[in-house]
Amino acid sequence: MIITGNPSAAGTLLIFSDYDCLYCRQFIIEDLPWIENTYLPTGKLKLERIILPLTPVGDFMARAALCGAEKNKFRQIDRLLSASPVSDVTQLLPVMKALKLQVLPFRECLTSLSTQKLIDHSANVANVAGVSRVPTFILGEKTWTGILEQGELKQTIDDYLRR
């Protein structure tokens, strides 16, 4: 789970996504920065991203994102993978170089037991929450699958924060 914002914020928006999902990537590129800039500075809302790979390509990119997070590069690798999906190490090399990540340790991280445990944990969290499709969002008692228009998303978050 990747937490962004004030860890003690009263509200939490859970985001289940897969890098092999076009709508998930669209959300990460278009809506996530808007949410981060609009709501996180207030300290009232935090984001918890659960990367839920549902395909082999999604699994590979999830591993890359988690390995990037291990090196404090999650935000950068998240945006790069969303803008330009990759399916193997060869395609990932330019991303690693752009982020100044050492290739050998990064490649080892991709297949490590600790990375597999993180992937498994995400699947368990999704299972407990009843999530089987992406993107899925949980905000308080409200759950929805699929991206919302920005106006509807704003209304949903504002209504939640006013409670």
N, C-alpha and C positions, 0 to 999 in steps of 0.2 A: 504494500500500500504506500503510495506516495502522498504525503500530506503537504498541502500548500496553505499558507495563511497562519493565523494565530491558532496554535494547537488548542488553546482553551476557549476558542470562540463558541458561543452558544449554539450556533447552527452549523450543520454539516451537510454538504452536497456530495453524495457518493456518486462516482462516475465509473461505470464499468465499460471498458472499451477494448478493442482489438485493432492493432495496426493494419491488419489485413481487411479492414472494414472501411469502405469509402466514406460513409457517414461519420464514423468515428474520427477519421482523419480530418474531415471537413470541420467537425466541431472543435478539434484541437487547434486548427489553424485559424478559424474565424471567430468562434464564440468564447473559447477558453481565455484568450488574452483579454477580451472585453470583460468577462466575469472577474478575472484577476485584478484588472485595473479599477473596476467599478465597486466591487464588494469586499475584496480582501483588505483594502486600506481602512475600512470602517471597523475591522476587528470583530464583526458580528458573524461572519461566515468563514468557514474553512472548507477546503476541497480535499476529498480523499479519492485519489485515483486508484482504481483496481484494474490492472492490466489483465484481461481475460482472453488469452489467445484461444481461438476456436478452429484454427487451421495450422498446418505446419509452417507456412510463411509467417503467420501471426505469432506463432511460438518463437520462431527465430528472432523476429523483431522485438518481441517482448523481452527475450533474453538480452538482446543488445541494449535495450532501454534500461533494464535492471542493472546491467554491468556498467552502463554510463552513470547511473545513480550512485553506484558504489564509489565512483570517482568524482562525485559532486558535479556531474555534467548532465543530470537528467533533463533539465529544461531544454538545453541545447540539442541533445540527441532526440528528445521527444519531438521537437519541431522539425528537425531534419528528417526523421523517419516518417513523419506525417506528410511532409512535402514531397519526399522522394523515397517511396518504399523500396526495400531491398529484400532479396530472398536467399542470399548466401554471403559467405565471408568476403569473397572477391568484390562484390558490390558494396560491402560495408567498409572496405579499406579506405576509400576517400573520406568517409564520415569519421573514422578513427583518426585519420591524419588531420582533418580539419579541427578536431577537438583536442589534438595533441595527446591522444591516448596511446600508450605503448601496445603494440600489436600482440606480442606473445602473451602477456598477462590478460589482455582483453579476450583473446581467443580461448584461453584457459577458463576464464570466467563464464564464457558462453555455455560450456559443457559441465560446469562444476555442480557438485551436489547442492551447494548452498543456493545457487540460482534455481535449480530444479525445485528445491523446497519452497522458494518464493512463488514459483509458478503454481505449485500444488496448493499453497496457502490461498492464492487468489481464487483458484477453482473451488476450494472449500468455502470461502467467504461468499462467493456467488451462489453456490448450492444452498447454503443456509438462508440466503436472502431470496431464493427462488428465481435467480437470474439465469436465463439460458440463452438470451439474445443480446446483441450489442448494437448501438450504444443503449445502455439502460442507466437511468438516473433515479436516485432516491433522495428525496428532500423531505425530512420529517415523515409524515404519513403518506406522502404522495410518491408514487412510482410511475415512471413512464419510459417507454422504449421508443427510440427515434429522436431526432433533433427537433427542437421547437424553433419557430421563427423568433428572432431576437426580442420582439415586443412581447410575445407570449412568455418567453423565458424570463424576461424582466418582471412581468406581472406575477409569475409564479414565485420567483425569489422574493420580490417585495412583499407579497401576501404572507409568505412564510416568516419573513423577518418581522412583520408587524404583529404577529401573534403574541 
